[in-house]
Amino acid sequence: MDEHELNDAYSQEYSGSTIDEALAEYRRVKAQGGSYDLAHEFSPEFLGAAVRYCYDDEKYNDSLDLVEAWLCHEPFSVEAWRFSAIILANLERKEESFNSLETAYSLFPHDDETLLAHASILEFFEQTDQSINLYNTVLERNPSNEEARFNKGLTLSKLNRLQEAIATLRPLLNSDEYSFESLSEIAICLDRLGQFDKSIDFYRRCTHLKPFDCNAWFNLAVVYCHAEQFNNAVECFDFALAINGKFSAALYNKANALCNIGRMSEAIACYHEAISFNSDDGVIWHNLGAVYQEIEEYTLAIEAFSQAISLLPHYYDSLYNRGLCYNNLEQYEKSIEDYDTILRNKNNDIDTWYAKGNALYNASKFDEAIACYRNVIKLDPENVDCWLDYGSTLLELGNLSEAGSALLHVIELLPDWSEGYYEQAKVMAAMNEFDIAAKLLLQAIHIDPDKFSDLFSDFAIVVGPSAFSTIAQQLDNLNNKLE
């Protein structure tokens, strides 16, 4: 009987429940301080099956106890020493792991299975180049070793050597054992390369091989999202959810896709359903808040963002967006409080300084707003929006000289933006420089003729009837000269 047949025999003879019962008794006796000799109680065949079972279930300490008992029965078992090495690696006991490998090699120097175990351990300890060398050694001796080829492909993919990974995995596409996994990994590589259509094709082949695999449908949907084919993505998420209705990641990502095609009410329903299965996921709460914010349901958005913050206190996007919602509800002090919380931890966050400045401006705290705008400009000297708001606020405070300098900088940074000329025209009007104001206003209108009526009527209100009358006359004169 070869090794794979032996493994099958073990798994058939000893079920998981049988192993669990034996381990429960072992743990009970140990917990009471008693002695329990696994090697005495169980056969090597049972111990071998139990090692595999516990290892697959990531119960590494139990696996180690079991493999040590197995080695008491069979100290010359290469397979037992391999398992010992792999288990010790997972327990991060590196030196002992390599000692077990050395013993395995001493028993059977040219064993491919030991080389593969060695390669996986090297990879575990991030010695990936050496790991690939061992896979190559196995493949040189036996080019048809599918396990070596597949593991090498996975390692290359993890190293972002994506084209090499694809080339390595392609020969496995007709493999009985590795075709599905190879199709999936190639699809992942193509997705990461930005070759979405090819990735979709490979994931489609996965769904044909395993039409009831919810993860295959989920992965296909995710690539459709990357390709911005959101309707197709929603359809594939629905297939995944038809197979597993409690697949919260599919619900969450389906909701994201629905947002991208403007189906907000459906997205909200999906987020709520995802939360019903995974209420402790702060990111889902955040995205739910973002949808409510998008449709201007600010109170509901604040509730969702607050849930996200309670679960992820350092997820500052939720604090920032909650601050925006408070600002939109004219609850400026709460808005500023959220921004201050962020700035205590991220003092150089430009967006937060700018948002705080706007909230302070809305609260009529102009001097404090200006201080925030200055912080933004210090951190981002070319932030034209902030320069505009800074200049406009200085104008409201009557600081005409500084306002004019700030707004001139707006024009220099963005000469094709009408707002800079328009605000600078207000400054010139306040300084009684009506001819310059008229030229600036005319420039703003030429840049953005569609805003003519809005700019003109708003300007009349801002500068007052007397000044506006003078500027209007100047505009007429300028237009006549141009004609």
C-alpha positions as CSV (number, residue, x, y, z in Angstrom):
1,M,0.0,0.0,0.0
2,D,1.5,3.4,-1.0
3,E,1.4,6.5,1.1
4,H,-1.8,8.0,-0.5
5,E,-3.7,4.7,-0.1
6,L,-2.5,4.6,3.5
7,N,-3.8,8.1,4.1
8,D,-7.2,7.1,2.6
9,A,-7.3,4.0,4.8
10,Y,-6.6,6.1,7.9
11,S,-9.3,8.6,7.1
12,Q,-11.9,5.9,6.4
13,E,-11.1,3.9,9.6
14,Y,-10.9,6.8,12.0
15,S,-13.6,9.5,11.7
16,G,-13.2,13.0,13.1
17,S,-15.7,12.3,15.8
18,T,-13.7,9.3,17.0
19,I,-10.5,11.4,17.1
20,D,-12.3,14.2,18.9
21,E,-13.6,11.8,21.6
22,A,-10.1,10.4,22.2
23,L,-8.6,13.9,22.4
24,A,-11.3,15.1,24.7
25,E,-10.4,12.3,27.1
26,Y,-6.7,13.1,26.7
27,R,-7.3,16.8,27.5
28,R,-9.5,16.0,30.5
29,V,-6.9,13.8,32.1
30,K,-4.1,16.3,31.4
31,A,-6.3,19.2,32.9
32,Q,-6.6,17.1,36.1
33,G,-2.9,16.7,36.3
34,G,-3.1,13.0,35.4
35,S,-0.8,11.0,33.1
36,Y,-2.0,9.9,29.7
37,D,0.3,8.0,27.4
38,L,-0.9,8.5,23.9
39,A,1.6,6.0,22.5
40,H,0.3,3.4,24.9
41,E,-3.4,4.1,24.3
42,F,-3.4,4.3,20.5
43,S,-2.0,2.5,17.5
44,P,0.4,4.3,15.1
45,E,-2.4,4.1,12.4
46,F,-4.8,6.0,14.7
47,L,-2.1,8.5,15.7
48,G,-1.2,9.1,12.1
49,A,-4.9,9.8,11.2
50,A,-5.3,12.0,14.3
51,V,-2.2,14.1,13.4
52,R,-3.6,14.8,9.9
53,Y,-7.0,15.6,11.4
54,C,-5.7,18.0,14.0
55,Y,-3.2,19.6,11.6
56,D,-5.9,20.3,9.0
57,D,-8.0,21.8,11.9
58,E,-5.0,24.0,12.8
59,K,-4.7,22.4,16.3
60,Y,-1.0,22.4,16.2
61,N,-0.2,21.7,19.9
62,D,-2.5,18.7,19.8
63,S,-0.8,17.6,16.5
64,L,2.6,17.9,18.1
65,D,1.6,15.7,21.0
66,L,0.2,13.1,18.7
67,V,3.1,13.1,16.3
68,E,5.5,12.6,19.2
69,A,3.4,9.6,20.3
70,W,3.4,8.3,16.7
71,L,7.3,8.5,16.6
72,C,7.4,6.4,19.8
73,H,5.8,3.6,17.8
74,E,7.6,4.3,14.5
75,P,10.9,6.3,15.1
76,F,11.9,5.6,11.5
77,S,8.8,6.9,9.8
78,V,9.8,9.6,7.3
79,E,6.2,10.7,7.1
80,A,6.0,11.3,10.9
81,W,9.2,13.3,10.9
82,R,7.9,15.4,8.0
83,F,4.8,16.1,10.0
84,S,6.8,17.0,13.0
85,A,8.8,19.5,11.0
86,I,5.7,21.1,9.5
87,I,3.9,21.3,12.8
88,L,6.9,22.8,14.6
89,A,7.2,25.4,11.8
90,N,3.6,26.4,12.4
91,L,4.4,26.8,16.0
92,E,7.3,29.0,15.0
93,R,9.8,26.7,16.5
94,K,12.2,27.1,13.6
95,E,15.3,25.3,14.8
96,E,13.4,22.2,16.0
97,S,11.5,22.2,12.7
98,F,14.7,22.0,10.7
99,N,16.1,19.3,13.1
100,S,13.1,17.2,12.3
101,L,13.7,17.8,8.5
102,E,17.3,16.7,8.9
103,T,16.1,13.4,10.5
104,A,13.6,12.8,7.6
105,Y,16.4,13.4,5.1
106,S,18.7,11.0,6.9
107,L,16.1,8.3,6.7
108,F,15.3,8.9,3.0
109,P,17.8,11.4,1.4
110,H,16.0,11.7,-2.0
111,D,12.4,11.8,-1.0
112,D,10.3,14.3,-3.0
113,E,7.7,14.6,-0.2
114,T,10.4,15.7,2.2
115,L,11.7,18.3,-0.3
116,L,8.1,19.6,-0.7
117,A,7.7,19.8,3.1
118,H,11.1,21.6,3.3
119,A,10.0,24.1,0.6
120,S,6.7,24.9,2.4
121,I,8.6,25.4,5.7
122,L,11.1,27.7,4.0
123,E,8.2,29.7,2.6
124,F,6.6,29.9,6.1
125,F,9.9,31.5,7.3
126,E,9.9,33.8,4.3
127,Q,12.9,32.2,2.6
128,T,11.0,32.1,-0.7
129,D,13.9,32.0,-3.1
130,Q,15.2,28.9,-1.4
131,S,11.7,27.5,-1.4
132,I,11.4,27.9,-5.2
133,N,14.8,26.3,-5.7
134,L,13.5,23.2,-3.9
135,Y,10.4,23.1,-6.0
136,N,12.6,23.3,-9.1
137,T,14.7,20.4,-7.8
138,V,11.6,18.2,-7.5
139,L,10.4,19.2,-10.9
140,E,13.8,18.5,-12.5
141,R,13.6,15.0,-11.1
142,N,10.0,14.6,-11.8
143,P,8.4,17.1,-14.2
144,S,5.0,15.6,-13.7
145,N,4.9,16.2,-9.9
146,E,1.8,18.3,-9.8
147,E,2.0,19.3,-6.1
148,A,5.5,20.8,-6.7
149,R,4.3,22.7,-9.7
150,F,1.2,24.0,-8.0
151,N,3.0,25.1,-4.9
152,K,5.7,26.8,-7.0
153,G,3.0,28.7,-8.9
154,L,1.4,29.8,-5.6
155,T,4.8,31.0,-4.3
156,L,5.6,32.9,-7.5
157,S,2.1,34.6,-7.2
158,K,2.8,35.6,-3.6
159,L,6.1,37.1,-4.8
160,N,4.1,39.1,-7.4
161,R,6.0,37.3,-10.2
162,L,2.7,36.9,-11.9
163,Q,3.6,36.0,-15.4
164,E,6.0,33.3,-14.1
165,A,3.2,32.0,-11.9
166,I,0.8,31.8,-14.8
167,A,3.3,30.0,-17.0
168,T,4.0,27.5,-14.1
169,L,0.3,26.8,-13.5
170,R,-0.9,26.5,-17.1
171,P,0.2,22.8,-17.5
172,L,-2.1,21.9,-14.5
173,L,-5.3,23.2,-16.2
174,N,-6.1,19.6,-17.3
175,S,-5.1,18.1,-14.0
176,D,-7.7,15.9,-12.2
177,E,-6.5,17.3,-8.8
178,Y,-5.3,20.8,-9.5
179,S,-7.3,22.1,-12.5
180,F,-9.8,24.1,-10.4
181,E,-7.2,25.6,-8.1
182,S,-4.9,26.4,-11.0
183,L,-7.7,28.2,-12.9
184,S,-8.5,30.2,-9.8
185,E,-4.9,31.2,-9.1
186,I,-4.3,32.2,-12.8
187,A,-7.5,34.3,-12.6
188,I,-6.1,36.0,-9.5
189,C,-2.8,36.7,-11.3
190,L,-4.6,38.1,-14.3
191,D,-6.8,40.3,-12.1
192,R,-3.7,41.7,-10.4
193,L,-2.2,42.4,-13.8
194,G,-5.3,44.4,-14.7
195,Q,-6.2,41.9,-17.5
196,F,-9.8,41.7,-16.3
197,D,-11.4,40.2,-19.4
198,K,-8.9,37.3,-19.3
199,S,-9.4,36.9,-15.5
200,I,-13.2,36.8,-16.0
201,D,-12.7,34.1,-18.6
202,F,-10.7,31.9,-16.2
203,Y,-13.2,32.5,-13.4
204,R,-16.0,31.6,-15.7
205,R,-14.3,28.3,-16.4
206,C,-14.1,27.8,-12.6
207,T,-17.9,28.2,-12.3
208,H,-18.4,25.7,-15.1
209,L,-16.2,23.2,-13.3
210,K,-17.9,23.8,-9.9
211,P,-21.3,25.5,-10.5
212,F,-22.3,25.2,-6.9
213,D,-19.1,26.7,-5.4
214,C,-20.2,30.0,-3.9
215,N,-16.6,31.3,-3.7
216,A,-16.1,30.8,-7.5
217,W,-19.1,33.0,-8.2
218,F,-18.0,35.5,-5.6
219,N,-14.5,35.8,-7.1
220,L,-16.0,36.2,-10.6
221,A,-18.2,39.0,-9.2
222,V,-15.2,40.8,-7.6
223,V,-13.4,40.9,-11.0
224,Y,-16.5,42.2,-12.7
225,C,-16.4,45.0,-10.1
226,H,-12.7,45.7,-10.9
227,A,-13.7,45.9,-14.6
228,E,-16.5,48.3,-13.6
229,Q,-19.1,45.8,-15.0
230,F,-21.3,46.2,-12.0
231,N,-24.5,44.8,-13.4
232,N,-22.7,41.5,-14.2
233,A,-21.1,41.7,-10.7
234,V,-24.5,41.9,-9.0
235,E,-25.7,38.9,-11.0
236,C,-22.7,36.8,-9.9
237,F,-23.1,37.9,-6.3
238,D,-26.7,36.7,-6.5
239,F,-25.5,33.3,-7.7
240,A,-23.1,33.1,-4.7
241,L,-26.0,34.1,-2.4
242,A,-28.3,31.6,-3.9
243,I,-25.8,28.9,-2.9
244,N,-25.1,30.4,0.5
245,G,-27.6,32.9,1.7
246,K,-25.5,33.8,4.7
247,F,-22.4,34.8,2.7
248,S,-21.9,38.2,4.3
249,A,-18.9,39.2,2.1
250,A,-21.1,38.6,-1.0
251,L,-23.9,40.7,0.5
252,Y,-21.4,43.5,1.4
253,N,-19.7,43.5,-2.0
254,K,-23.1,43.3,-3.8
255,A,-24.1,46.4,-1.9
256,N,-21.0,48.2,-3.0
257,A,-21.7,47.2,-6.6
258,L,-25.3,48.5,-6.3
259,C,-24.0,51.8,-5.1
260,N,-21.8,52.1,-8.2
261,I,-24.9,51.9,-10.4
262,G,-27.0,54.2,-8.3
263,R,-29.4,51.5,-6.8
264,M,-29.1,53.0,-3.4
265,S,-32.2,51.5,-1.7
266,E,-31.2,48.0,-2.8
267,A,-27.7,48.7,-1.5
268,I,-29.0,49.8,1.9
269,A,-31.1,46.6,2.1
270,C,-27.9,44.5,1.3
271,Y,-25.8,46.3,3.9
272,H,-28.5,45.7,6.6
273,E,-28.7,42.0,5.7
274,A,-24.9,41.7,5.8
275,I,-25.0,43.4,9.3
276,S,-27.6,40.8,10.4
277,F,-25.0,38.1,9.9
278,N,-22.0,40.1,10.9
279,S,-23.0,43.0,13.2
280,D,-19.4,43.5,14.5
281,D,-18.0,44.5,11.1
282,G,-17.3,48.2,11.3
283,V,-16.5,48.5,7.6
284,I,-20.0,47.4,6.7
285,W,-21.5,50.0,9.1
286,H,-19.2,52.6,7.6
287,N,-20.3,51.9,4.0
288,L,-24.0,51.9,5.1
289,G,-23.4,55.4,6.6
290,A,-21.7,56.5,3.3
291,V,-24.8,55.5,1.3
292,Y,-27.1,57.4,3.7
293,Q,-24.8,60.3,3.4
294,E,-24.9,60.1,-0.4
295,I,-28.7,60.3,-0.4
296,E,-28.6,63.1,2.2
297,E,-30.2,61.1,5.0
298,Y,-27.7,62.6,7.5
299,T,-29.3,61.4,10.7
300,L,-29.3,57.8,9.6
301,A,-25.7,58.3,8.3
302,I,-24.6,59.5,11.7
303,E,-26.1,56.5,13.4
304,A,-24.3,54.1,11.1
305,F,-21.0,56.0,11.3
306,S,-21.3,56.0,15.1
307,Q,-21.7,52.2,15.1
308,A,-18.6,51.9,12.9
309,I,-16.6,54.2,15.3
310,S,-17.7,52.1,18.3
311,L,-16.3,49.0,16.5
312,L,-13.3,50.7,14.9
313,P,-12.3,53.7,17.0
314,H,-9.2,54.4,14.8
315,Y,-11.1,54.2,11.5
316,Y,-10.9,57.9,10.9
317,D,-12.9,57.9,7.7
318,S,-16.0,57.2,9.8
319,L,-15.2,60.2,12.1
320,Y,-14.5,62.4,9.1
321,N,-17.7,61.6,7.4
322,R,-19.8,61.8,10.6
323,G,-18.3,65.3,11.0
324,L,-19.4,66.2,7.4
325,C,-22.9,65.0,8.3
326,Y,-23.0,67.0,11.5
327,N,-21.9,70.0,9.5
328,N,-24.7,69.5,7.0
329,L,-27.2,69.3,9.9
330,E,-25.7,72.6,11.2
331,Q,-24.4,70.9,14.3
332,Y,-21.1,72.5,14.0
333,E,-19.7,71.9,17.5
334,K,-20.2,68.1,17.1
335,S,-18.6,68.3,13.7
336,I,-15.6,70.2,15.0
337,E,-15.3,67.7,17.9
338,D,-15.0,64.8,15.4
339,Y,-12.3,66.6,13.4
340,D,-10.4,67.4,16.6
341,T,-10.4,63.7,17.5
342,I,-8.8,62.9,14.1
343,L,-6.3,65.8,14.4
344,R,-5.1,64.6,17.8
345,N,-4.0,61.4,16.1
346,K,-3.3,62.7,12.6
347,N,-2.1,66.3,13.0
348,N,-1.1,66.6,9.3
349,D,-4.3,65.4,7.8
350,I,-5.1,68.0,5.1
351,D,-8.7,67.1,4.5
352,T,-9.6,67.2,8.2
353,W,-8.0,70.7,8.7
354,Y,-9.9,71.9,5.7
355,A,-13.2,70.4,6.8
356,K,-12.7,71.8,10.3
357,G,-12.0,75.2,8.7
358,N,-15.3,75.0,6.8
359,A,-17.2,74.0,9.9
360,L,-15.7,76.9,11.9
361,Y,-16.6,79.3,9.0
362,N,-20.2,78.0,9.1
363,A,-20.3,78.5,12.8
364,S,-19.2,82.2,12.1
365,K,-15.8,81.6,13.9
366,F,-13.9,83.3,11.1
367,D,-10.6,83.8,12.8
368,E,-10.4,80.1,13.8
369,A,-11.4,79.1,10.3
370,I,-8.6,81.2,8.9
371,A,-6.1,79.5,11.2
372,C,-7.3,76.1,9.9
373,Y,-7.0,77.3,6.2
374,R,-3.5,78.5,6.9
375,N,-2.6,75.0,8.2
376,V,-4.0,73.5,5.0
377,I,-2.0,75.9,2.8
378,K,1.2,75.2,4.9
379,L,0.7,71.4,4.3
380,D,-0.5,71.7,0.7
381,P,0.6,75.1,-0.9
382,E,-1.2,74.3,-4.2
383,N,-4.6,73.5,-2.6
384,V,-6.5,76.0,-4.8
385,D,-9.9,75.3,-3.1
386,C,-8.5,76.3,0.3
387,W,-6.7,79.4,-1.1
388,L,-10.1,80.5,-2.5
389,D,-11.9,79.9,0.9
390,Y,-9.1,81.6,2.7
391,G,-9.2,84.6,0.5
392,S,-13.0,84.8,0.6
393,T,-13.0,84.6,4.5
394,L,-10.4,87.4,4.7
395,L,-12.6,89.5,2.4
396,E,-15.5,89.0,4.8
397,L,-13.3,90.1,7.7
398,G,-12.4,93.2,5.7
399,N,-8.7,92.2,5.4
400,L,-8.6,93.3,1.7
401,S,-4.9,93.3,1.2
402,E,-4.4,89.7,2.3
403,A,-7.6,88.6,0.6
404,G,-6.4,90.1,-2.7
405,S,-3.0,88.3,-2.4
406,A,-4.7,85.0,-1.6
407,L,-7.1,85.3,-4.5
408,L,-4.4,86.4,-6.9
409,H,-2.7,83.1,-6.0
410,V,-5.8,81.2,-6.9
411,I,-5.7,82.8,-10.4
412,E,-2.0,81.9,-10.7
413,L,-2.6,78.3,-9.7
414,L,-5.8,77.9,-11.8
415,P,-6.1,80.6,-14.5
416,D,-9.0,78.9,-16.2
417,W,-11.2,78.8,-13.1
418,S,-13.9,81.6,-13.0
419,E,-14.2,81.5,-9.2
420,G,-10.8,83.1,-8.6
421,Y,-11.6,86.1,-10.9
422,Y,-15.0,86.4,-9.4
423,E,-13.8,86.6,-5.8
424,Q,-10.9,88.9,-6.7
425,A,-13.5,91.2,-8.4
426,K,-15.3,91.5,-5.1
427,V,-12.0,92.5,-3.4
428,M,-11.4,95.2,-6.1
429,A,-14.9,96.5,-5.7
430,A,-14.5,96.8,-1.9
431,M,-11.3,98.8,-2.6
432,N,-13.3,101.0,-5.1
433,E,-11.2,99.8,-8.0
434,F,-14.2,99.5,-10.1
435,D,-12.5,99.3,-13.5
436,I,-10.3,96.4,-12.4
437,A,-13.4,94.7,-10.8
438,A,-15.2,95.0,-14.1
439,K,-12.3,93.4,-16.0
440,L,-12.1,90.5,-13.5
441,L,-15.9,90.0,-13.6
442,L,-15.8,90.0,-17.4
443,Q,-13.0,87.4,-17.4
444,A,-15.0,85.2,-15.1
445,I,-18.0,85.4,-17.4
446,H,-15.9,84.6,-20.5
447,I,-14.4,81.5,-18.8
448,D,-17.8,80.3,-17.7
449,P,-20.6,81.9,-19.7
450,D,-23.2,79.5,-18.3
451,K,-22.8,81.1,-14.9
452,F,-23.4,84.6,-16.3
453,S,-26.8,85.3,-14.7
454,D,-25.8,83.7,-11.3
455,L,-22.5,85.6,-11.2
456,F,-24.0,88.9,-12.2
457,S,-27.0,88.8,-9.8
458,D,-24.9,87.5,-6.9
459,F,-22.2,90.2,-7.5
460,A,-24.9,92.9,-7.4
461,I,-26.0,91.8,-4.0
462,V,-22.5,91.5,-2.6
463,V,-21.1,94.9,-3.7
464,G,-24.3,96.9,-3.3
465,P,-26.3,98.9,-5.9
466,S,-24.0,102.0,-6.1
467,A,-20.8,100.0,-6.7
468,F,-22.6,97.6,-9.0
469,S,-24.0,100.5,-11.1
470,T,-20.5,101.8,-11.6
471,I,-19.1,98.3,-12.4
472,A,-22.0,97.6,-14.9
473,Q,-21.1,100.8,-16.7
474,Q,-17.4,99.7,-16.9
475,L,-18.6,96.3,-18.2
476,D,-20.6,98.1,-21.0
477,N,-17.5,100.2,-21.9
478,L,-15.3,97.1,-22.0
479,N,-17.8,95.2,-24.2
480,N,-18.0,98.2,-26.6
481,K,-14.2,98.2,-26.9
482,L,-14.1,94.5,-27.6
483,E,-16.8,94.9,-30.3
